[in-house]
């Protein structure tokens, strides 16, 4: 499960005099990274649709490029917010995404509006596994750390008994 909570985008005041295209939040599994972005002629991959890609009919210029996964139906998850005229702050609605497949996941925040410049992203995303807030890489090590903790406890009791004895 991933929870987006109080995600706020701030743009500079000098860039607040126009409406913007979407600012995207793209959540995808690492195995599906080839579904994000595209390339016109096999060159450098771009996350935003360029004029060359738009001429090929692959996407609409100024939008992000993503395709649905063949492995993981319904993914990537893509959310968007935009700024209205004279608005310096835009916020994403709180939402919860159920992740039903085990894997490593990435979250990209991206905008394709060149006039927008730098954006500050504030907020909190919470990733929670069925086993709690432990990262997916650490779950297999829980038994090991439990054993090590027990070993330290036994060693500590032995040390304390020897300390008290002498």
C-alpha angles and dihedrals in degrees: 000000000000123000124199109205128182096340107179128184119203125193128190117270092240089060095050099089097090143048114256136214117246125302103217133217107197119190115188142155115255090239088062096052091116088066090066117080133357144224129224100214105004092283130118114341116243125199091202123062109255127203090258092054091045090053088055089054093240095125146340115278113254096025127104120257120236135143129200115264120253090205101043111037115220094020144156099053109220125189128177142194130180139199123244122215113294091006115130097177129051125174135204117231113249110260141169123221118200111217109198099173125073114237147098114293132199129204118205125188108201141167128187098196106113094194090058096072119184120001127197115222118202129176145071135285119190123202115194126182125203085256092053133259095330112121117252091248092057100048094085089053096056093094091047093051090046090054092047091050091051091048091052090049091052091045090049092051090049091048092048092049091051091046091052092045096054 
